Amino acid sequence: MPTNPSRSAITVTGLRKSFGDHVVLNGLDLNVARGTVFSLLGANGAGKTTTVKILSTLVSADAGDIRVAGHDVTREPDAVRAAIGVTGQFSAVDNLLTGTENLLLMANLNHLDRRAGRRRAAELLEQFDLTEAAKKPASTYSGGMRRRLDLAMTLVGNPQVIFLDEPTTGLDPRSRRGMWEVVRGLVASGVTIFLTTQYLEEADELADRIAVLDHGRVVAEGTAEELKRRIPGGHVRLRFVDSRGVDEALRVLDQPSRDNDALVLRVPSDGSMRALKTLIDRLDDRAIEVDELSVHTPDLDDVFLALTGNPAHEKVTA
């Protein structure tokens, strides 16, 4: 697929990295559009963490052309660092400082003057719903509040690209969904998110595009729905008004099978609009009345298992 560099937040071509005799990344290609969420999935040892470290200038590559926010990672590392933010799995929040003090510390590190730093801190405390807790030590914050504060600290310098490494690990379901809303808000404002997560549901919810990394190579890339359609097991479930409709459908549809319910058939399908239209047209041509239709596709757990050969429940982080 041709890419337009002016519309790309991250472009990677032929990225290679080895540690001794161990090849971690073996010709990795990526393209991340501006203002989107891109999720990189991979089991332990797949090369995901190494990729993030290279893109954020923490580790050098052995070979490859890598540009982040329009800057060459090798030749312009300072410009890359000025354009990015990194929120790791482990919080960078200082427990002894208040929420405000943590943000002011980041403002100083970003060379904001005192007035601009206080204004930016107040904006972020309000944006992340932390104003009431602003003067309390971070040690008193809940897990969800700490993650919000950690992300707010990343945003002090107004980064164009943010690397989120497992942003919701350890959070309860309510706090996790709260973080998802924060991420969506950032993307709506034009920020690009490069997401790594151990929760496949999280990638499904947030990512505009997903790349599956296995043994240092991207083995599949696309939207969540595109990836799901690649895996066998998708089907359309049809419930008919009467047994006559079932009998007629058995004669005209491709590879239908009976469900446990006598009036229900399952028809293999990749879930695409074209396949669904073909199915409906065949039913309409024979005037077969359908009471209920539902599309069932594999989930990302199935995709991950099929593409990497690793158990879907294995931690998907390294």
Secondary structure, 3 states (H helix, E strand, C coil): CCCCHHHEEEEEEEEEEEECCEEEEEEEEEEEECCCEEEEECCCCCCHHHHHHHHCCCCCCCEEEEEECCEECCCCHHHHHHHEEEECCCCCCCCCCEHHHHHHHHHHHCCCCHHHHHHHHHHHHHHCCCCCCCCCEHHHCCHHHHHHHHHHHHHHHCCCEEEEECCCCCCCHHHHHHHHHHHHHHHHCCCEEEEECCCHHHHHHHCCEEEEEECCEEEEEECHHHHHHCCCCCEEEEEECCHHHHHHHHHHCCCCEECCCCCEEEEECCCCHHHHHHHHHHHHHCCCCEEEEEEECCCHHHHHHHHHCCCCCCCCCC
